[in-house]
Amino acid sequence: MKTRLALTVLLTLLVSLTAVPAQAKTPAERAKEIATALTKQPLYVDPAYDEALPDRLREDVLAKAGALGYPVYSIVLPLTPSDAFQGKESTVLTLVIDALDRPGLYVVVDGGGRFPWYEAHDVPQVNEDKLRAARERALDDTGYDAGPTEVLSRMYELLAAPAMPAPAETTRPARAPRESSDEESSTGTVVLLVGLGIAALVGLGLVIGLRRPGSRQHDRPRREKPFSIPPHVAATVAAERRRRLAGETTAELTRLGSKLAALPTAEGAGLRHQQAALDAHHAAGKVLDSSEDLVDVVGAMVLLDKARREYDAAVATAAGRKQDAVPDLCAFNPLHGRSSGQRTQVDADGTTLALPLCADCRRALKRGKAPASLPGDDGPYWHGDDLWARTFFGTLDDDLAAAVSRGDHRG
């Protein structure tokens, strides 16, 4: 485990030292460069990782891929919002497939993120269900601190097996990959239609119940049982809410990534704002990729909001104008929007916290009522012990992106 972690840290350090391009290449030129290398060897490793990936690890990937019986093209490279592909694995796959124009399974993995993306191109023997299952199982088997080639080797090993091995025992839920926008759209439509149908039936039941003549016993009013939404309906609503928020956050990640990539070279305060925006943007993508529940998706949204504000500050600095102060999001529930007024003093087990709160949460506290906090696994999300709860989504920590980079967001 320590060896894996050391390799991962080494990869990150090497990327930070070598990822500055000597000259800008267009996306098509970069894809052609990778495709040309793949014609010589079906494993492309970016020069940034040359020193960090020994031959034995590369040979293991090639051997496992070669046992599958169909062409496999593996790509390991650093992805950042400022690179030729704007940090998007899907862009890498599309352009490299076009440039190479050969049938095969194409797999790309960011050496820092370790989340393989794949696309099968004219390979009829590849089964999508098994590909998806092998990818998810490889991530679970190798752990969060595994190197990129280790994840690829395990994924290819699983694909070569006649059947997927029984899942290993784990106390952590499986990590779900980001779905493509098309899949999200179709799945979301089905979920929304089902949810609307259930809601209509519940509403019809209420109307019928209200119109039914009330019976009386000894002329005393009948005490009705309070109505509550059934658990399965609430779960459907929650799933749709998470799906919609994840889709919106993913779209904004792409838009902001393009804007960040187009920023001119800066120095001083402008450079600091640019770097802060890039760090927060990268952290948001990292959290969204490994999100397991609504709280994680909101965490990605908060980081993206930080990236957007830093980007605006960088643009304002470059234009020589002062950036207007933008309030933080509500600490009890960032989905409420911006905080209102000065930070509110809140007592917590003998400690006083100054939290940015929206107007509704401030009024609730003033009236002695519980605010409508973002729900977690057991009551309000801040009842937990994860990074989001400990920092109230970063309002108690000036550098939430750095905490995510350290892996503090993982339970």
TITOR-570298 format. One record per residue (C-alpha): residue number from 1; residue in one letter; x, y, z negated. Coordinates in Angstrom, 1 decimal. Example, Ala and Ser with C-alpha at 12.3 -4.5 7.8 and 13.67 -1.06 7.14 Angstrom:
// TITOR-570298
+-----+--------+--------+--------+--------+
! num ! residu !     c1 !     c2 !     c3 !
+-----+--------+--------+--------+--------+
!   1 !      a !   12.3 !   -4.5 !   -7.8 !
!   2 !      s !   13.7 !   -1.1 !   -7.1 !
+-----+--------+--------+--------+--------+
END
This chain:
// TITOR-570298
+-----+--------+--------+--------+--------+
! num ! residu !     c1 !     c2 !     c3 !
+-----+--------+--------+--------+--------+
!   1 !      m !    0.0 !    0.0 !    0.0 !
!   2 !      k !    2.8 !    2.4 !   -0.8 !
!   3 !      t !    4.5 !    1.5 !    2.5 !
!   4 !      r !    1.3 !    2.4 !    4.4 !
!   5 !      l !    1.0 !    5.7 !    2.5 !
!   6 !      a !    4.6 !    6.6 !    3.2 !
!   7 !      l !    4.2 !    5.9 !    6.9 !
!   8 !      t !    1.0 !    8.0 !    7.0 !
!   9 !      v !    2.8 !   10.9 !    5.3 !
!  10 !      l !    5.8 !   10.5 !    7.6 !
!  11 !      l !    3.5 !   10.6 !   10.6 !
!  12 !      t !    1.8 !   13.8 !    9.4 !
!  13 !      l !    5.1 !   15.5 !    8.7 !
!  14 !      l !    6.5 !   14.6 !   12.1 !
!  15 !      v !    3.3 !   15.9 !   13.8 !
!  16 !      s !    3.7 !   19.2 !   12.0 !
!  17 !      l !    7.3 !   19.5 !   13.1 !
!  18 !      t !    6.9 !   18.4 !   16.7 !
!  19 !      a !    3.4 !   19.2 !   17.8 !
!  20 !      v !    4.2 !   22.7 !   19.2 !
!  21 !      p !    4.2 !   22.2 !   23.0 !
!  22 !      a !    7.1 !   23.3 !   25.1 !
!  23 !      q !    4.7 !   24.5 !   27.8 !
!  24 !      a !    0.9 !   24.5 !   28.1 !
!  25 !      k !   -0.6 !   21.8 !   30.2 !
!  26 !      t !   -4.1 !   21.6 !   31.6 !
!  27 !      p !   -6.3 !   18.8 !   30.3 !
!  28 !      a !   -6.0 !   17.1 !   33.7 !
!  29 !      e !   -2.2 !   17.3 !   33.7 !
!  30 !      r !   -2.0 !   15.9 !   30.2 !
!  31 !      a !   -4.4 !   13.1 !   31.0 !
!  32 !      k !   -2.3 !   12.3 !   34.2 !
!  33 !      e !    0.8 !   12.2 !   32.1 !
!  34 !      i !   -0.7 !    9.6 !   29.7 !
!  35 !      a !   -2.2 !    7.6 !   32.6 !
!  36 !      t !    1.2 !    7.4 !   34.3 !
!  37 !      a !    2.7 !    6.1 !   31.1 !
!  38 !      l !    0.0 !    3.5 !   30.7 !
!  39 !      t !    0.8 !    2.1 !   34.2 !
!  40 !      k !    4.2 !    1.1 !   32.8 !
!  41 !      q !    3.0 !   -0.1 !   29.4 !
!  42 !      p !   -0.6 !   -0.4 !   28.2 !
!  43 !      l !    0.3 !    1.4 !   24.9 !
!  44 !      y !    0.9 !    5.1 !   25.0 !
!  45 !      v !    2.5 !    6.6 !   21.8 !
!  46 !      d !    2.9 !   10.4 !   21.8 !
!  47 !      p !    6.5 !   11.6 !   21.4 !
!  48 !      a !    5.5 !   13.1 !   18.1 !
!  49 !      y !    5.3 !    9.5 !   16.7 !
!  50 !      d !    8.4 !    8.0 !   18.4 !
!  51 !      e !   10.5 !    8.0 !   15.2 !
!  52 !      a !    7.6 !    6.9 !   12.9 !
!  53 !      l !    6.4 !    3.9 !   14.7 !
!  54 !      p !    9.0 !    1.1 !   14.9 !
!  55 !      d !    9.0 !   -1.4 !   17.7 !
!  56 !      r !    7.5 !   -4.3 !   15.6 !
!  57 !      l !    4.3 !   -2.3 !   15.1 !
!  58 !      r !    4.0 !   -1.5 !   18.7 !
!  59 !      e !    4.7 !   -5.1 !   19.7 !
!  60 !      d !    2.0 !   -6.2 !   17.3 !
!  61 !      v !   -0.6 !   -4.0 !   19.0 !
!  62 !      l !    0.5 !   -5.1 !   22.5 !
!  63 !      a !    0.4 !   -8.8 !   21.5 !
!  64 !      k !   -3.1 !   -8.5 !   19.9 !
!  65 !      a !   -4.4 !   -6.6 !   22.9 !
!  66 !      g !   -2.9 !   -9.0 !   25.4 !
!  67 !      a !   -4.7 !  -11.9 !   23.8 !
!  68 !      l !   -8.1 !  -10.5 !   24.7 !
!  69 !      g !   -8.1 !  -11.6 !   28.3 !
!  70 !      y !   -9.0 !   -8.3 !   29.8 !
!  71 !      p !   -7.0 !   -5.0 !   30.2 !
!  72 !      v !   -6.7 !   -2.9 !   27.1 !
!  73 !      y !   -5.2 !    0.6 !   27.1 !
!  74 !      s !   -4.2 !    1.9 !   23.7 !
!  75 !      i !   -3.5 !    5.6 !   23.1 !
!  76 !      v !   -2.0 !    7.0 !   19.9 !
!  77 !      l !   -1.6 !   10.8 !   19.8 !
!  78 !      p !   -2.1 !   13.8 !   17.5 !
!  79 !      l !   -5.3 !   15.7 !   18.1 !
!  80 !      t !   -5.9 !   19.3 !   17.1 !
!  81 !      p !   -8.4 !   21.9 !   18.2 !
!  82 !      s !   -5.6 !   23.8 !   20.0 !
!  83 !      d !   -4.4 !   20.9 !   22.2 !
!  84 !      a !   -5.2 !   20.2 !   25.8 !
!  85 !      f !   -8.2 !   18.0 !   24.8 !
!  86 !      q !   -9.4 !   20.5 !   22.1 !
!  87 !      g !   -9.0 !   17.7 !   19.5 !
!  88 !      k !  -11.8 !   15.5 !   21.0 !
!  89 !      e !  -11.2 !   11.8 !   21.5 !
!  90 !      s !  -14.1 !   11.6 !   23.9 !
!  91 !      t !  -12.4 !   14.1 !   26.2 !
!  92 !      v !   -9.2 !   12.1 !   26.1 !
!  93 !      l !  -11.0 !    8.9 !   27.1 !
!  94 !      t !  -13.0 !   10.6 !   29.9 !
!  95 !      l !  -10.0 !   12.3 !   31.5 !
!  96 !      v !   -7.6 !    9.3 !   31.1 !
!  97 !      i !  -10.1 !    6.9 !   32.6 !
!  98 !      d !  -10.5 !    9.2 !   35.6 !
!  99 !      a !   -6.8 !    9.6 !   36.0 !
! 100 !      l !   -5.9 !    5.9 !   35.7 !
! 101 !      d !   -9.0 !    4.6 !   37.5 !
! 102 !      r !   -8.5 !    1.0 !   36.4 !
! 103 !      p !  -11.0 !   -1.3 !   34.7 !
! 104 !      g !  -10.3 !   -2.0 !   31.0 !
! 105 !      l !  -11.0 !   -1.2 !   27.4 !
! 106 !      y !   -9.6 !    2.2 !   26.6 !
! 107 !      v !   -9.0 !    3.0 !   22.9 !
! 108 !      v !   -7.6 !    6.3 !   21.5 !
! 109 !      v !   -6.7 !    6.9 !   17.9 !
! 110 !      d !   -5.5 !   10.1 !   16.2 !
! 111 !      g !   -2.4 !    9.2 !   14.1 !
! 112 !      g !   -3.7 !   11.5 !   11.3 !
! 113 !      g !   -7.3 !   10.5 !   11.4 !
! 114 !      r !   -7.1 !    6.7 !   12.0 !
! 115 !      f !  -10.6 !    6.5 !   13.5 !
! 116 !      p !  -10.4 !    4.6 !   16.8 !
! 117 !      w !  -12.7 !    5.7 !   19.6 !
! 118 !      y !  -13.2 !    3.4 !   22.6 !
! 119 !      e !  -14.8 !    3.2 !   26.0 !
! 120 !      a !  -15.2 !    0.1 !   28.2 !
! 121 !      h !  -14.7 !    0.8 !   31.9 !
! 122 !      d !  -15.9 !   -1.8 !   34.3 !
! 123 !      v !  -15.3 !   -4.7 !   31.9 !
! 124 !      p !  -18.3 !   -7.0 !   32.0 !
! 125 !      q !  -16.9 !   -9.4 !   29.4 !
! 126 !      v !  -16.9 !   -6.7 !   26.7 !
! 127 !      n !  -19.9 !   -6.7 !   24.3 !
! 128 !      e !  -20.8 !   -3.3 !   22.9 !
! 129 !      d !  -22.2 !   -4.8 !   19.6 !
! 130 !      k !  -19.0 !   -6.7 !   19.0 !
! 131 !      l !  -16.8 !   -3.6 !   19.8 !
! 132 !      r !  -18.7 !   -1.5 !   17.3 !
! 133 !      a !  -18.6 !   -4.2 !   14.6 !
! 134 !      a !  -14.9 !   -4.8 !   15.2 !
! 135 !      r !  -14.1 !   -1.1 !   14.9 !
! 136 !      e !  -16.0 !   -0.6 !   11.7 !
! 137 !      r !  -14.7 !   -3.9 !   10.2 !
! 138 !      a !  -11.1 !   -2.9 !   11.1 !
! 139 !      l !  -11.5 !    0.4 !    9.3 !
! 140 !      d !  -12.8 !   -1.4 !    6.2 !
! 141 !      d !  -10.1 !   -4.1 !    6.2 !
! 142 !      t !   -7.1 !   -1.8 !    6.7 !
! 143 !      g !   -8.0 !    0.9 !    4.2 !
! 144 !      y !   -7.9 !    4.7 !    4.3 !
! 145 !      d !   -4.1 !    4.9 !    4.1 !
! 146 !      a !   -3.4 !    2.5 !    7.0 !
! 147 !      g !   -1.3 !    3.6 !    9.9 !
! 148 !      p !   -2.9 !    4.0 !   13.4 !
! 149 !      t !   -1.3 !    0.9 !   14.9 !
! 150 !      e !   -2.4 !   -1.2 !   12.0 !
! 151 !      v !   -6.0 !   -0.3 !   12.6 !
! 152 !      l !   -5.7 !   -1.0 !   16.3 !
! 153 !      s !   -4.1 !   -4.4 !   15.7 !
! 154 !      r !   -6.8 !   -5.5 !   13.3 !
! 155 !      m !   -9.5 !   -4.3 !   15.7 !
! 156 !      y !   -8.0 !   -6.3 !   18.6 !
! 157 !      e !   -7.6 !   -9.3 !   16.3 !
! 158 !      l !  -11.3 !   -9.2 !   15.4 !
! 159 !      l !  -12.3 !   -8.9 !   19.1 !
! 160 !      a !  -10.3 !  -12.0 !   19.9 !
! 161 !      a !  -12.1 !  -14.1 !   17.3 !
! 162 !      p !  -15.0 !  -16.2 !   18.4 !
! 163 !      a !  -17.2 !  -14.6 !   15.8 !
! 164 !      m !  -16.8 !  -11.8 !   13.3 !
! 165 !      p !  -15.3 !  -13.0 !   10.0 !
! 166 !      a !  -17.4 !  -12.7 !    6.9 !
! 167 !      p !  -17.0 !   -9.2 !    5.4 !
! 168 !      a !  -14.6 !   -8.8 !    2.6 !
! 169 !      e !  -16.0 !   -7.9 !   -0.8 !
! 170 !      t !  -15.8 !   -4.1 !   -1.4 !
! 171 !      t !  -17.3 !   -1.7 !   -3.9 !
! 172 !      r !  -17.3 !    1.1 !   -1.3 !
! 173 !      p !  -20.0 !    1.4 !    1.3 !
! 174 !      a !  -18.9 !    0.9 !    4.9 !
! 175 !      r !  -17.9 !    4.1 !    6.7 !
! 176 !      a !  -20.1 !    5.0 !    9.6 !
! 177 !      p !  -18.5 !    6.5 !   12.8 !
! 178 !      r !  -19.8 !    9.6 !   14.4 !
! 179 !      e !  -22.4 !    8.7 !   16.9 !
! 180 !      s !  -22.4 !   10.2 !   20.4 !
! 181 !      s !  -24.7 !   13.1 !   21.0 !
! 182 !      d !  -26.9 !   10.9 !   23.3 !
! 183 !      e !  -27.2 !    8.2 !   20.7 !
! 184 !      e !  -28.0 !   10.7 !   18.0 !
! 185 !      s !  -30.7 !   12.3 !   20.3 !
! 186 !      s !  -32.5 !    9.0 !   21.1 !
! 187 !      t !  -32.2 !    7.6 !   17.6 !
! 188 !      g !  -33.3 !   10.9 !   16.1 !
! 189 !      t !  -36.4 !   11.1 !   18.4 !
! 190 !      v !  -37.5 !    7.6 !   17.3 !
! 191 !      v !  -37.0 !    8.4 !   13.6 !
! 192 !      l !  -38.8 !   11.7 !   14.0 !
! 193 !      l !  -41.8 !   10.1 !   15.8 !
! 194 !      v !  -42.0 !    7.4 !   13.1 !
! 195 !      g !  -41.8 !   10.0 !   10.4 !
! 196 !      l !  -44.5 !   12.1 !   12.0 !
! 197 !      g !  -46.7 !    9.0 !   12.4 !
! 198 !      i !  -46.3 !    8.1 !    8.7 !
! 199 !      a !  -46.9 !   11.7 !    7.7 !
! 200 !      a !  -50.1 !   11.8 !    9.7 !
! 201 !      l !  -51.4 !    8.6 !    8.1 !
! 202 !      v !  -50.6 !   10.0 !    4.6 !
! 203 !      g !  -52.4 !   13.2 !    5.5 !
! 204 !      l !  -55.4 !   11.3 !    6.8 !
! 205 !      g !  -55.5 !    9.3 !    3.6 !
! 206 !      l !  -55.5 !   12.4 !    1.5 !
! 207 !      v !  -58.3 !   14.0 !    3.5 !
! 208 !      i !  -60.5 !   10.9 !    3.1 !
! 209 !      g !  -59.7 !   10.7 !   -0.6 !
! 210 !      l !  -60.6 !   14.3 !   -1.1 !
! 211 !      r !  -63.9 !   13.9 !    0.7 !
! 212 !      r !  -65.0 !   10.8 !   -1.1 !
! 213 !      p !  -67.7 !   11.5 !   -3.7 !
! 214 !      g !  -66.2 !   11.6 !   -7.2 !
! 215 !      s !  -67.6 !    9.2 !   -9.8 !
! 216 !      r !  -68.2 !   10.3 !  -13.3 !
! 217 !      q !  -68.1 !    8.4 !  -16.5 !
! 218 !      h !  -70.1 !    9.9 !  -19.4 !
! 219 !      d !  -70.2 !   13.2 !  -17.5 !
! 220 !      r !  -66.4 !   13.6 !  -18.0 !
! 221 !      p !  -64.2 !   14.6 !  -15.0 !
! 222 !      r !  -62.2 !   11.7 !  -13.6 !
! 223 !      r !  -58.5 !   12.0 !  -14.1 !
! 224 !      e !  -56.8 !   11.5 !  -10.7 !
! 225 !      k !  -53.3 !    9.9 !  -10.4 !
! 226 !      p !  -50.8 !   12.5 !   -9.2 !
! 227 !      f !  -49.9 !   12.0 !   -5.6 !
! 228 !      s !  -46.2 !   11.3 !   -4.7 !
! 229 !      i !  -44.6 !   10.6 !   -1.4 !
! 230 !      p !  -43.8 !    6.8 !   -1.1 !
! 231 !      p !  -40.1 !    6.0 !   -1.3 !
! 232 !      h !  -39.9 !    4.7 !    2.2 !
! 233 !      v !  -41.3 !    7.9 !    3.6 !
! 234 !      a !  -38.9 !   10.0 !    1.6 !
! 235 !      a !  -36.0 !    7.8 !    2.8 !
! 236 !      t !  -37.1 !    8.4 !    6.4 !
! 237 !      v !  -37.3 !   12.1 !    5.9 !
! 238 !      a !  -33.9 !   12.2 !    4.2 !
! 239 !      a !  -32.3 !   10.2 !    7.0 !
! 240 !      e !  -33.7 !   12.5 !    9.7 !
! 241 !      r !  -32.5 !   15.5 !    7.7 !
! 242 !      r !  -29.0 !   14.1 !    7.5 !
! 243 !      r !  -29.0 !   13.2 !   11.2 !
! 244 !      r !  -30.1 !   16.6 !   12.3 !
! 245 !      l !  -27.6 !   18.4 !   10.1 !
! 246 !      a !  -24.7 !   16.1 !   11.2 !
! 247 !      g !  -25.7 !   16.8 !   14.9 !
! 248 !      e !  -25.7 !   20.6 !   14.3 !
! 249 !      t !  -22.4 !   20.5 !   12.5 !
! 250 !      t !  -20.8 !   18.4 !   15.2 !
! 251 !      a !  -22.0 !   20.8 !   17.9 !
! 252 !      e !  -20.6 !   23.8 !   15.9 !
! 253 !      l !  -17.3 !   22.0 !   15.4 !
! 254 !      t !  -16.9 !   21.7 !   19.2 !
! 255 !      r !  -17.9 !   25.3 !   19.8 !
! 256 !      l !  -15.6 !   26.7 !   17.1 !
! 257 !      g !  -12.8 !   24.4 !   18.2 !
! 258 !      s !  -12.9 !   26.0 !   21.7 !
! 259 !      k !  -12.8 !   29.5 !   20.2 !
! 260 !      l !   -9.9 !   28.7 !   18.0 !
! 261 !      a !   -7.9 !   27.2 !   20.9 !
! 262 !      a !   -8.4 !   30.5 !   22.8 !
! 263 !      l !   -7.0 !   32.7 !   20.0 !
! 264 !      p !   -3.9 !   34.7 !   21.0 !
! 265 !      t !   -0.6 !   34.4 !   19.2 !
! 266 !      a !   -0.7 !   36.4 !   16.0 !
! 267 !      e !    1.5 !   37.2 !   13.0 !
! 268 !      g !    1.1 !   38.4 !    9.5 !
! 269 !      a !   -2.5 !   38.5 !    8.2 !
! 270 !      g !   -3.9 !   37.5 !   11.6 !
! 271 !      l !   -1.7 !   34.3 !   11.6 !
! 272 !      r !   -2.8 !   33.5 !    8.0 !
! 273 !      h !   -6.5 !   33.7 !    9.0 !
! 274 !      q !   -5.9 !   31.6 !   12.1 !
! 275 !      q !   -4.1 !   28.9 !   10.1 !
! 276 !      a !   -6.8 !   28.9 !    7.4 !
! 277 !      a !   -9.5 !   28.6 !   10.1 !
! 278 !      l !   -7.6 !   25.7 !   11.7 !
! 279 !      d !   -7.1 !   23.9 !    8.4 !
! 280 !      a !  -10.8 !   24.3 !    7.4 !
! 281 !      h !  -11.9 !   23.2 !   10.9 !
! 282 !      h !   -9.7 !   20.1 !   10.8 !
! 283 !      a !  -10.9 !   19.2 !    7.3 !
! 284 !      a !  -14.6 !   19.6 !    8.3 !
! 285 !      g !  -14.1 !   17.1 !   11.2 !
! 286 !      k !  -12.3 !   14.7 !    8.8 !
! 287 !      v !  -15.1 !   14.8 !    6.3 !
! 288 !      l !  -17.8 !   14.5 !    9.0 !
! 289 !      d !  -16.1 !   11.4 !   10.5 !
! 290 !      s !  -16.1 !    9.6 !    7.2 !
! 291 !      s !  -19.3 !   10.9 !    5.8 !
! 292 !      e !  -21.4 !    8.4 !    3.9 !
! 293 !      d !  -24.4 !   10.5 !    2.7 !
! 294 !      l !  -26.1 !   13.9 !    3.0 !
! 295 !      v !  -23.7 !   15.4 !    0.4 !
! 296 !      d !  -20.7 !   14.6 !    2.5 !
! 297 !      v !  -22.3 !   16.1 !    5.6 !
! 298 !      v !  -23.1 !   19.3 !    3.6 !
! 299 !      g !  -19.4 !   19.3 !    2.5 !
! 300 !      a !  -18.4 !   19.3 !    6.2 !
! 301 !      m !  -20.8 !   22.1 !    6.8 !
! 302 !      v !  -19.3 !   24.2 !    4.0 !
! 303 !      l !  -15.8 !   23.7 !    5.4 !
! 304 !      l !  -17.0 !   24.6 !    8.8 !
! 305 !      d !  -18.5 !   27.8 !    7.4 !
! 306 !      k !  -15.2 !   28.6 !    5.9 !
! 307 !      a !  -13.5 !   28.0 !    9.2 !
! 308 !      r !  -15.9 !   30.3 !   11.0 !
! 309 !      r !  -15.4 !   33.1 !    8.5 !
! 310 !      e !  -11.6 !   32.8 !    8.8 !
! 311 !      y !  -11.9 !   32.9 !   12.6 !
! 312 !      d !  -14.0 !   36.1 !   12.4 !
! 313 !      a !  -11.3 !   37.6 !   10.1 !
! 314 !      a !   -8.6 !   36.7 !   12.6 !
! 315 !      v !  -10.5 !   38.3 !   15.4 !
! 316 !      a !  -11.1 !   41.4 !   13.4 !
! 317 !      t !   -7.5 !   41.7 !   12.4 !
! 318 !      a !   -6.4 !   41.3 !   16.0 !
! 319 !      a !   -8.7 !   44.2 !   16.9 !
! 320 !      g !   -7.4 !   46.4 !   14.1 !
! 321 !      r !  -10.8 !   46.6 !   12.3 !
! 322 !      k !  -11.8 !   45.6 !    8.8 !
! 323 !      q !  -13.7 !   42.4 !    8.3 !
! 324 !      d !  -16.9 !   42.7 !    6.4 !
! 325 !      a !  -17.2 !   40.6 !    3.3 !
! 326 !      v !  -19.4 !   37.5 !    3.7 !
! 327 !      p !  -21.0 !   36.0 !    0.6 !
! 328 !      d !  -20.3 !   32.3 !   -0.2 !
! 329 !      l !  -23.0 !   29.7 !    0.3 !
! 330 !      c !  -25.3 !   28.8 !   -2.7 !
! 331 !      a !  -23.3 !   26.6 !   -5.1 !
! 332 !      f !  -26.4 !   24.6 !   -6.2 !
! 333 !      n !  -27.5 !   23.9 !   -2.6 !
! 334 !      p !  -25.5 !   25.3 !    0.3 !
! 335 !      l !  -28.5 !   24.5 !    2.5 !
! 336 !      h !  -30.2 !   27.5 !    0.8 !
! 337 !      g !  -27.9 !   29.9 !    2.6 !
! 338 !      r !  -25.8 !   32.8 !    1.4 !
! 339 !      s !  -25.6 !   33.7 !   -2.3 !
! 340 !      s !  -27.2 !   36.9 !   -3.5 !
! 341 !      g !  -25.5 !   39.6 !   -5.6 !
! 342 !      q !  -22.7 !   39.0 !   -8.0 !
! 343 !      r !  -21.8 !   35.6 !   -9.2 !
! 344 !      t !  -24.1 !   34.2 !  -11.9 !
! 345 !      q !  -22.7 !   33.1 !  -15.3 !
! 346 !      v !  -23.8 !   29.5 !  -16.0 !
! 347 !      d !  -23.1 !   27.6 !  -19.2 !
! 348 !      a !  -21.8 !   24.0 !  -18.7 !
! 349 !      d !  -20.9 !   22.0 !  -21.9 !
! 350 !      g !  -19.4 !   25.0 !  -23.7 !
! 351 !      t !  -17.7 !   26.3 !  -20.5 !
! 352 !      t !  -19.0 !   29.3 !  -18.6 !
! 353 !      l !  -18.9 !   29.1 !  -14.8 !
! 354 !      a !  -19.3 !   32.0 !  -12.4 !
! 355 !      l !  -21.2 !   30.5 !   -9.4 !
! 356 !      p !  -22.5 !   32.1 !   -6.2 !
! 357 !      l !  -26.3 !   31.5 !   -6.1 !
! 358 !      c !  -29.1 !   32.3 !   -3.8 !
! 359 !      a !  -31.9 !   34.5 !   -4.9 !
! 360 !      d !  -34.3 !   31.5 !   -5.6 !
! 361 !      c !  -31.8 !   29.7 !   -7.8 !
! 362 !      r !  -31.0 !   32.8 !   -9.7 !
! 363 !      r !  -34.7 !   33.4 !  -10.4 !
! 364 !      a !  -35.1 !   29.8 !  -11.5 !
! 365 !      l !  -32.3 !   30.1 !  -14.0 !
! 366 !      k !  -33.7 !   33.4 !  -15.3 !
! 367 !      r !  -37.1 !   31.7 !  -15.9 !
! 368 !      g !  -35.4 !   28.8 !  -17.7 !
! 369 !      k !  -36.3 !   26.4 !  -14.8 !
! 370 !      a !  -34.1 !   23.9 !  -13.0 !
! 371 !      p !  -32.9 !   25.2 !   -9.6 !
! 372 !      a !  -33.7 !   23.2 !   -6.5 !
! 373 !      s !  -30.2 !   21.6 !   -6.3 !
! 374 !      l !  -29.0 !   19.4 !   -3.4 !
! 375 !      p !  -29.9 !   15.8 !   -4.4 !
! 376 !      g !  -27.2 !   13.3 !   -5.0 !
! 377 !      d !  -27.2 !    9.6 !   -6.0 !
! 378 !      d !  -28.4 !   10.3 !   -9.5 !
! 379 !      g !  -30.2 !   13.7 !   -9.7 !
! 380 !      p !  -28.5 !   16.9 !   -8.6 !
! 381 !      y !  -25.3 !   16.3 !   -6.6 !
! 382 !      w !  -23.2 !   18.0 !   -9.3 !
! 383 !      h !  -24.0 !   15.2 !  -11.7 !
! 384 !      g !  -21.4 !   13.1 !   -9.7 !
! 385 !      d !  -17.7 !   13.1 !  -10.1 !
! 386 !      d !  -16.6 !   13.6 !   -6.4 !
! 387 !      l !  -14.8 !   16.6 !   -5.0 !
! 388 !      w !  -18.1 !   18.4 !   -4.1 !
! 389 !      a !  -19.4 !   18.1 !   -7.7 !
! 390 !      r !  -16.1 !   19.0 !   -9.4 !
! 391 !      t !  -15.7 !   22.2 !   -7.3 !
! 392 !      f !  -19.4 !   23.1 !   -6.6 !
! 393 !      f !  -18.5 !   22.7 !   -2.9 !
! 394 !      g !  -15.3 !   24.7 !   -3.2 !
! 395 !      t !  -16.7 !   27.7 !   -5.1 !
! 396 !      l !  -14.3 !   26.8 !   -8.0 !
! 397 !      d !  -11.4 !   25.9 !   -5.7 !
! 398 !      d !   -9.9 !   28.4 !   -3.4 !
! 399 !      d !   -8.5 !   25.8 !   -1.0 !
! 400 !      l !  -11.1 !   23.1 !   -0.4 !
! 401 !      a !   -9.4 !   22.2 !    3.0 !
! 402 !      a !   -6.2 !   21.4 !    1.2 !
! 403 !      a !   -8.1 !   19.1 !   -1.3 !
! 404 !      v !   -9.6 !   17.3 !    1.6 !
! 405 !      s !   -6.2 !   17.0 !    3.3 !
! 406 !      r !   -4.9 !   15.3 !    0.1 !
! 407 !      g !   -7.8 !   12.9 !    0.2 !
! 408 !      d !   -9.6 !   14.2 !   -2.9 !
! 409 !      h !  -13.0 !   13.9 !   -1.1 !
! 410 !      r !  -12.8 !   10.1 !   -1.2 !
! 411 !      g !  -14.4 !    8.5 !   -4.1 !
+-----+--------+--------+--------+--------+
END
